[in-house]
C-alpha cells in the first residue's frame, strides 16, 4: 500500500465515524480540535485502523495520533512492505 492508498483508507474510516463531514480531510487537521473527535470516537478510530488494515497500534502510539497526517504516518509505519521491511 502506498501513501495515497493509506490516506484513502484513513479518510474512509473517518467518514464512517463522522457522517456528514466534508468531502476531503487534510493531513494537518487536528483530530480533536478540527474534527471534533472525542475519546470514544478516538478509540473507534484506532480499532477501525487496526481491524481494517490488519495492523497493531501500541498504547504508546496513541499519544502520537493528533492529526489526520499522524494517522497516515502510523499506518505507513505499521504496514508490511515489499520484502517484509517496514516503512518510515
Backbone bond lengths (Angstrom), bond angles and torsions (degrees), N, CA, C in turn:
res aa  C-N    CA-C-N  psi(-1)  N-CA   C-N-CA  omega(-1)  CA-C   N-CA-C  phi
1 X - - - 1.455 - - 1.525 107.90 -
2 X 1.322 115.78 131.95 1.457 119.13 176.86 1.536 110.03 -92.70
3 X 1.324 115.73 176.80 1.465 120.48 -175.76 1.536 111.93 -62.79
4 X 1.314 116.93 -38.67 1.466 120.41 179.46 1.533 110.82 -62.24
5 X 1.316 116.56 -41.40 1.465 120.65 178.07 1.527 110.74 -67.14
6 X 1.336 116.40 -38.85 1.465 120.30 177.70 1.527 110.21 -63.32
7 X 1.336 116.77 -41.52 1.474 120.77 176.67 1.525 110.43 -60.16
8 X 1.324 116.32 -42.22 1.464 120.48 -179.68 1.528 110.94 -64.39
9 X 1.326 117.53 -40.23 1.467 121.02 179.05 1.527 111.10 -66.25
10 X 1.334 116.73 -45.62 1.466 120.60 178.62 1.527 109.44 -61.64
11 X 1.323 117.28 -43.39 1.469 121.04 178.94 1.522 111.62 -62.16
12 X 1.328 116.79 -41.61 1.467 120.37 179.59 1.526 110.69 -62.09
13 X 1.318 116.51 -41.78 1.467 120.56 178.76 1.524 110.08 -65.29
14 X 1.325 116.80 -43.59 1.465 120.14 179.18 1.527 111.20 -62.76
15 X 1.323 117.50 -38.55 1.469 120.46 177.78 1.522 111.14 -64.19
16 X 1.326 117.23 -35.70 1.466 120.29 177.21 1.526 110.96 -67.54
17 X 1.333 116.16 -38.79 1.467 120.71 -178.55 1.524 112.58 -78.53
18 X 1.322 116.18 -26.21 1.468 121.45 -175.53 1.523 110.38 -125.64
19 X 1.333 117.36 68.59 1.465 119.00 -179.63 1.530 110.27 -58.90
20 X 1.308 114.99 140.71 1.457 119.52 -179.90 1.511 113.44 87.70
21 X 1.341 117.08 1.40 1.461 119.51 178.09 1.518 109.28 -74.15
22 X 1.304 116.01 166.60 1.457 121.06 -178.24 1.516 112.55 -59.28
23 X 1.324 116.10 167.50 1.458 119.96 -175.41 1.528 114.36 -71.15
24 X 1.332 117.19 -25.26 1.460 120.43 -175.33 1.524 109.75 -132.77
25 X 1.332 115.28 135.78 1.457 120.80 173.45 1.521 108.22 -100.23
26 X 1.324 116.24 143.42 1.455 122.19 178.90 1.525 109.52 -104.08
27 X 1.328 116.70 145.86 1.462 121.76 -177.11 1.525 111.97 -57.07
28 X 1.316 117.41 -34.69 1.461 120.60 -175.45 1.529 113.40 -82.07
29 X 1.316 118.26 -5.62 1.468 119.88 -179.01 1.527 110.77 -66.09
30 X 1.318 115.26 126.30 1.462 122.66 178.51 1.522 108.59 -75.77
31 X 1.327 116.12 132.32 1.463 120.12 -175.59 1.523 112.39 -60.36
32 X 1.314 116.84 -45.42 1.466 119.78 -176.69 1.526 111.65 -84.45
33 X 1.308 116.22 -53.77 1.467 120.56 -173.54 1.533 112.59 -67.73
34 X 1.333 117.28 -47.08 1.466 120.19 -175.11 1.528 113.63 -88.10
35 X 1.336 116.44 -35.53 1.465 119.68 -175.63 1.522 113.28 -102.91
36 X 1.332 116.91 -9.14 1.460 120.34 177.40 1.521 114.42 71.52
37 X 1.325 117.08 25.44 1.465 120.31 179.79 1.523 108.84 -74.95
38 X 1.326 115.96 120.11 1.464 120.91 177.73 1.530 109.00 -90.70
39 X 1.323 116.57 -177.29 1.465 120.46 -174.97 1.526 112.53 -62.92
40 X 1.312 117.22 -36.45 1.471 119.91 -179.96 1.527 110.19 -68.44
41 X 1.315 117.07 -45.92 1.474 119.61 178.82 1.528 110.97 -66.54
42 X 1.334 116.60 -31.11 1.461 119.68 177.49 1.526 110.06 -63.48
43 X 1.317 116.66 -45.16 1.465 120.54 177.46 1.529 109.56 -62.39
44 X 1.324 117.12 -41.46 1.467 120.56 177.89 1.531 110.99 -62.12
45 X 1.327 116.62 -38.78 1.460 121.31 177.90 1.523 110.60 -62.15
46 X 1.323 116.21 -49.11 1.467 120.80 -178.97 1.526 110.74 -61.32
47 X 1.327 116.77 -45.71 1.465 120.39 179.79 1.527 111.25 -63.38
48 X 1.322 117.04 -39.43 1.465 120.56 178.99 1.529 110.95 -66.40
49 X 1.328 117.07 -40.86 1.464 120.16 177.05 1.523 110.39 -60.79
50 X 1.330 115.99 -46.30 1.465 120.08 -179.87 1.523 111.34 -62.82
51 X 1.313 116.18 -45.85 1.459 121.06 -175.16 1.529 112.12 -70.07
52 X 1.307 116.70 -51.25 1.468 120.53 -174.95 1.522 112.19 -69.27
53 X 1.332 116.51 -36.71 1.462 119.75 -174.82 1.526 112.88 -101.59
54 X 1.317 116.46 0.85 1.465 123.01 179.39 1.527 110.72 52.21
55 X 1.325 115.04 54.21 1.460 121.41 176.97 1.520 108.37 -125.30
56 X 1.321 115.67 163.69 1.460 121.27 175.60 1.524 108.38 -111.63
57 X 1.314 115.56 131.81 1.461 121.20 177.18 1.518 107.13 -115.28
58 X 1.320 115.71 116.87 1.460 121.84 -178.88 1.524 110.56 -74.61
59 X 1.330 115.13 155.81 1.465 119.92 177.71 1.526 111.39 -55.96
60 X 1.328 117.04 -38.63 1.465 120.81 -179.21 1.530 111.56 -63.13
61 X 1.334 116.66 -28.10 1.467 120.76 -179.81 1.524 112.75 -73.14
62 X 1.311 116.83 -21.38 1.466 120.14 -176.18 1.522 112.14 -59.31
63 X 1.324 116.79 -33.24 1.462 120.80 -178.69 1.524 112.15 -71.55
64 X 1.325 116.82 -18.44 1.467 121.64 179.03 1.518 112.52 -81.32
65 X 1.315 116.93 -20.64 1.465 120.90 -173.18 1.526 110.75 -85.50
66 X 1.322 115.32 86.91 1.460 120.47 -179.61 1.526 112.39 -111.57
67 X 1.327 116.09 -24.65 1.467 119.91 -177.48 1.526 110.30 -132.95
68 X 1.317 114.84 170.18 1.465 120.50 176.33 1.527 109.24 -59.96
69 X 1.314 116.68 -42.57 1.467 121.22 178.93 1.517 112.62 -61.85
70 X 1.332 116.94 -37.07 1.466 120.35 176.67 1.521 110.74 -61.32
71 X 1.318 116.76 -39.00 1.472 121.17 178.57 1.521 110.25 -63.48
72 X 1.321 116.12 -44.78 1.464 120.36 179.95 1.528 110.02 -64.40
73 X 1.333 116.98 -43.14 1.468 120.54 178.58 1.521 111.11 -58.10
74 X 1.316 116.30 -45.43 1.462 120.23 -178.79 1.526 110.98 -65.84
75 X 1.320 116.90 -40.89 1.468 120.28 177.06 1.527 109.57 -58.86
76 X 1.325 117.24 -45.93 1.464 120.68 -179.42 1.527 111.64 -62.75
77 X 1.326 117.65 -35.60 1.464 121.08 177.85 1.521 111.81 -68.49
78 X 1.311 116.33 -37.30 1.465 121.12 -172.58 1.525 114.31 -86.03
79 X 1.317 117.04 -25.05 1.463 119.46 -178.31 1.521 110.82 -70.48
80 X 1.323 116.78 138.05 1.467 118.89 174.26 1.531 109.18 -68.59
81 X 1.305 115.60 142.13 1.459 120.47 -179.59 1.521 109.50 -116.44
82 X 1.303 116.14 174.24 1.462 121.63 -178.46 1.523 109.87 -53.24
83 X 1.309 116.55 133.88 1.458 121.06 -179.49 1.507 113.01 79.56
84 X 1.327 117.39 9.38 1.457 120.71 178.63 1.510 114.21 79.19
85 X 1.341 117.54 1.60 1.460 119.79 179.78 1.511 109.91 -78.84
86 X 1.303 115.34 155.36 1.453 120.71 177.14 1.521 108.18 -104.64
87 X 1.309 115.19 144.93 1.466 120.00 -179.72 1.506 112.35 -79.07
88 X 1.330 114.70 172.14 1.459 119.91 179.63 1.490 110.39 -110.87
